[in-house]
Amino acid sequence: MKSDVFILPELICLEQYNGDFNLYLEAVYSLFKQDFIDKKPVFRGIRLGLKKYPLSQGKEATFWHMTSEGENEENRIPDLRRLERIKWPSPIINNSEHPYLKVWGNKRGIKSNILIFHEEENYLVVLRKGNGYLLPWTAYLIQDAARKRKLMAEYNNYLNAKSAQS
């Protein structure tokens, strides 16, 4: 890999499955299972766990967080942009020290997170910190310019606070 670019895997598109959403969902889940259940990603030496519950349609909660959107767990809506990118989170997590990726911590309420951002692709991976462990929490495409500006400001504030501590 070149240090100035982080190449991501090809998208997995619904069209590759002749528009059959159920077949597509199972293929996407199979890829998720390979990356997050069969072999767990590692963030800077820390092997990640997985939020299994609540299971829905026999699939783990983390899968649904990475492939659908919505606040209510029971009523999340599949998001084709998230589904297409299911092969992206694991290599981003495994290679988080790549100089192209922006990595920082934040808090949302009482929850602590690690964010990994691929700026060129506007793709964000969120890891949730637990008591002595990390969970892949969600991953999604940033489609709103204002949201991207907010994330970049948060990242810059993180860097400034970090350099002030040095």
Contacts in CASP RR format, 6 or more apart in sequence:
PFRMAT RR
TARGET T0000
AUTHOR 0000-0000-0000
METHOD contacts of the structure
MODEL  1
MKSDVFILPELICLEQYNGDFNLYLEAVYSLFKQDFIDKKPVFRGIRLGL
KKYPLSQGKEATFWHMTSEGENEENRIPDLRRLERIKWPSPIINNSEHPY
LKVWGNKRGIKSNILIFHEEENYLVVLRKGNGYLLPWTAYLIQDAARKRK
LMAEYNNYLNAKSAQS
1 7 0 8 1.000
1 95 0 8 1.000
1 98 0 8 1.000
3 98 0 8 1.000
3 99 0 8 1.000
3 100 0 8 1.000
4 99 0 8 1.000
4 100 0 8 1.000
5 100 0 8 1.000
5 120 0 8 1.000
6 92 0 8 1.000
6 95 0 8 1.000
6 98 0 8 1.000
6 100 0 8 1.000
6 101 0 8 1.000
6 118 0 8 1.000
6 120 0 8 1.000
8 85 0 8 1.000
8 87 0 8 1.000
8 88 0 8 1.000
8 91 0 8 1.000
8 92 0 8 1.000
8 118 0 8 1.000
8 121 0 8 1.000
8 123 0 8 1.000
9 87 0 8 1.000
9 88 0 8 1.000
9 91 0 8 1.000
10 87 0 8 1.000
11 84 0 8 1.000
11 85 0 8 1.000
12 24 0 8 1.000
12 27 0 8 1.000
12 28 0 8 1.000
12 31 0 8 1.000
12 83 0 8 1.000
12 84 0 8 1.000
12 85 0 8 1.000
12 86 0 8 1.000
12 87 0 8 1.000
13 84 0 8 1.000
14 21 0 8 1.000
14 24 0 8 1.000
14 80 0 8 1.000
14 83 0 8 1.000
14 84 0 8 1.000
16 24 0 8 1.000
17 23 0 8 1.000
17 24 0 8 1.000
17 27 0 8 1.000
21 78 0 8 1.000
24 83 0 8 1.000
25 78 0 8 1.000
25 83 0 8 1.000
28 67 0 8 1.000
28 83 0 8 1.000
28 86 0 8 1.000
29 59 0 8 1.000
29 63 0 8 1.000
31 86 0 8 1.000
31 87 0 8 1.000
32 63 0 8 1.000
32 66 0 8 1.000
32 67 0 8 1.000
32 86 0 8 1.000
35 41 0 8 1.000
35 86 0 8 1.000
35 87 0 8 1.000
35 89 0 8 1.000
35 90 0 8 1.000
36 48 0 8 1.000
36 50 0 8 1.000
36 60 0 8 1.000
36 62 0 8 1.000
36 63 0 8 1.000
36 89 0 8 1.000
36 90 0 8 1.000
36 136 0 8 1.000
37 50 0 8 1.000
37 60 0 8 1.000
40 47 0 8 1.000
40 48 0 8 1.000
40 49 0 8 1.000
40 50 0 8 1.000
41 47 0 8 1.000
41 48 0 8 1.000
41 89 0 8 1.000
41 90 0 8 1.000
41 93 0 8 1.000
41 94 0 8 1.000
41 136 0 8 1.000
42 48 0 8 1.000
42 93 0 8 1.000
42 94 0 8 1.000
43 93 0 8 1.000
43 94 0 8 1.000
43 96 0 8 1.000
43 114 0 8 1.000
43 127 0 8 1.000
43 134 0 8 1.000
44 96 0 8 1.000
44 97 0 8 1.000
46 133 0 8 1.000
46 134 0 8 1.000
48 93 0 8 1.000
48 127 0 8 1.000
48 133 0 8 1.000
48 134 0 8 1.000
48 135 0 8 1.000
48 136 0 8 1.000
49 133 0 8 1.000
49 134 0 8 1.000
49 135 0 8 1.000
49 136 0 8 1.000
50 60 0 8 1.000
50 62 0 8 1.000
50 135 0 8 1.000
50 136 0 8 1.000
51 60 0 8 1.000
51 61 0 8 1.000
51 62 0 8 1.000
51 65 0 8 1.000
51 128 0 8 1.000
51 135 0 8 1.000
51 136 0 8 1.000
51 137 0 8 1.000
52 60 0 8 1.000
52 61 0 8 1.000
52 62 0 8 1.000
53 60 0 8 1.000
53 61 0 8 1.000
54 61 0 8 1.000
54 73 0 8 1.000
55 61 0 8 1.000
56 64 0 8 1.000
56 73 0 8 1.000
56 74 0 8 1.000
61 73 0 8 1.000
62 135 0 8 1.000
62 136 0 8 1.000
62 137 0 8 1.000
62 138 0 8 1.000
64 73 0 8 1.000
64 76 0 8 1.000
65 76 0 8 1.000
65 137 0 8 1.000
65 138 0 8 1.000
66 82 0 8 1.000
66 86 0 8 1.000
66 89 0 8 1.000
66 136 0 8 1.000
66 138 0 8 1.000
66 139 0 8 1.000
66 140 0 8 1.000
67 78 0 8 1.000
67 79 0 8 1.000
67 82 0 8 1.000
67 83 0 8 1.000
67 86 0 8 1.000
68 76 0 8 1.000
68 77 0 8 1.000
68 78 0 8 1.000
68 79 0 8 1.000
68 82 0 8 1.000
69 76 0 8 1.000
69 77 0 8 1.000
69 79 0 8 1.000
69 82 0 8 1.000
69 140 0 8 1.000
70 76 0 8 1.000
70 77 0 8 1.000
79 140 0 8 1.000
81 140 0 8 1.000
81 141 0 8 1.000
81 143 0 8 1.000
82 139 0 8 1.000
82 140 0 8 1.000
82 141 0 8 1.000
85 123 0 8 1.000
85 139 0 8 1.000
85 141 0 8 1.000
88 118 0 8 1.000
88 121 0 8 1.000
88 123 0 8 1.000
88 125 0 8 1.000
88 139 0 8 1.000
89 125 0 8 1.000
89 136 0 8 1.000
89 139 0 8 1.000
92 101 0 8 1.000
92 116 0 8 1.000
92 118 0 8 1.000
92 123 0 8 1.000
92 125 0 8 1.000
92 139 0 8 1.000
93 116 0 8 1.000
93 125 0 8 1.000
93 127 0 8 1.000
93 136 0 8 1.000
95 101 0 8 1.000
96 103 0 8 1.000
96 116 0 8 1.000
97 103 0 8 1.000
100 118 0 8 1.000
100 119 0 8 1.000
100 120 0 8 1.000
101 116 0 8 1.000
101 117 0 8 1.000
101 118 0 8 1.000
102 115 0 8 1.000
102 116 0 8 1.000
102 117 0 8 1.000
102 119 0 8 1.000
102 155 0 8 1.000
103 114 0 8 1.000
103 115 0 8 1.000
103 116 0 8 1.000
103 117 0 8 1.000
104 114 0 8 1.000
104 115 0 8 1.000
104 154 0 8 1.000
104 155 0 8 1.000
104 158 0 8 1.000
104 159 0 8 1.000
105 112 0 8 1.000
105 113 0 8 1.000
105 114 0 8 1.000
105 115 0 8 1.000
105 158 0 8 1.000
106 112 0 8 1.000
106 113 0 8 1.000
106 115 0 8 1.000
106 154 0 8 1.000
106 158 0 8 1.000
107 113 0 8 1.000
111 128 0 8 1.000
111 129 0 8 1.000
112 128 0 8 1.000
112 129 0 8 1.000
112 130 0 8 1.000
113 126 0 8 1.000
113 127 0 8 1.000
113 128 0 8 1.000
113 129 0 8 1.000
113 137 0 8 1.000
114 126 0 8 1.000
114 127 0 8 1.000
114 129 0 8 1.000
114 134 0 8 1.000
115 124 0 8 1.000
115 125 0 8 1.000
115 126 0 8 1.000
115 127 0 8 1.000
115 151 0 8 1.000
115 154 0 8 1.000
115 155 0 8 1.000
116 124 0 8 1.000
116 125 0 8 1.000
116 126 0 8 1.000
116 127 0 8 1.000
117 123 0 8 1.000
117 124 0 8 1.000
117 125 0 8 1.000
117 142 0 8 1.000
117 151 0 8 1.000
117 155 0 8 1.000
118 124 0 8 1.000
119 152 0 8 1.000
121 141 0 8 1.000
122 141 0 8 1.000
122 142 0 8 1.000
122 143 0 8 1.000
122 148 0 8 1.000
123 139 0 8 1.000
123 140 0 8 1.000
123 141 0 8 1.000
123 142 0 8 1.000
124 139 0 8 1.000
124 140 0 8 1.000
124 141 0 8 1.000
124 142 0 8 1.000
124 151 0 8 1.000
125 136 0 8 1.000
125 138 0 8 1.000
125 139 0 8 1.000
126 136 0 8 1.000
126 137 0 8 1.000
126 138 0 8 1.000
126 139 0 8 1.000
127 134 0 8 1.000
127 135 0 8 1.000
127 136 0 8 1.000
127 137 0 8 1.000
128 134 0 8 1.000
128 135 0 8 1.000
128 137 0 8 1.000
142 148 0 8 1.000
142 151 0 8 1.000
END
